[in-house]
């Protein structure tokens, strides 16, 4: 899948969870959604883009969720 599409999808998830008043719960919600609904190839590609800084358009909350839950999502 194209990285831009993955970033767009991740940002949509982030936008939904960003409205939650509890930031920790929002970060966990983003990670859980990606773990539950994205296949491992999609997650690997998103992390590769994140590591290569090719995912510069990720929302800060999504970036924080990915970095904070990396082992759980691997």
N, C-alpha and C positions, 0 to 999 in steps of 0.2 A: 504494500500500500504506500502511496506517496506521503512523504513526511508532512507536507503542508496540510494534507487532509487529516492526518493524525493530530497535528497541532490544533487545527480548527475544532475537531471533535473534543479534544481534551479541554480546550477553552470553553466550549459549550457546557461541559460538565462543571468546570470551575465557576462559570457564571451562575449556574443553578445553586451550587453549594456556598458561594460567596455571600449570599443573602442570609445565611444562618448567623445568629448572634454569637454562638460559641465557635471561635476559630479552630480550636483543636478538633471539635466534632466535624467541622467542615472539611478540614484536611484529611481526617480519617474517612469521611464520606467519599471524597474524591478518590482516594486510594482504593477503597473497597469497591467502588463502582468500576474502576479500571480493571481491578483484579477479577471481578466477577464477569464482566461483559466483554473484555478484550482478550483475544487469544495471545499466547506467549510471543508470537512473532511480532504482533503489533506493539506490545510492551517493549520488546527488545529494540525495535526500530525507533521508538520514541526516546528511549534512554540513549541510544547511539547518537541521535540528533541532539539531545540535551548535552551529552558529553562533548560533542563536536561544536557546540554552540550554534548549531544550525536551527535550533528551536528558539531563537531569540524572541519570537512573537508570543511565546507562552505567557499567559497571565501570571503575575507573581504568586498568586495563591496556588496555581497548578504546579509551578516550579517547586514551591515549598513542599507541597504534598508529595511530589515525586521524589525529591531529595530526602525527605523525612521518612518515607516508607519504601525506600529502594529495595531493601532486602525482602520485605514482604511481597513486593511486586515482581521480583526476579524469578 
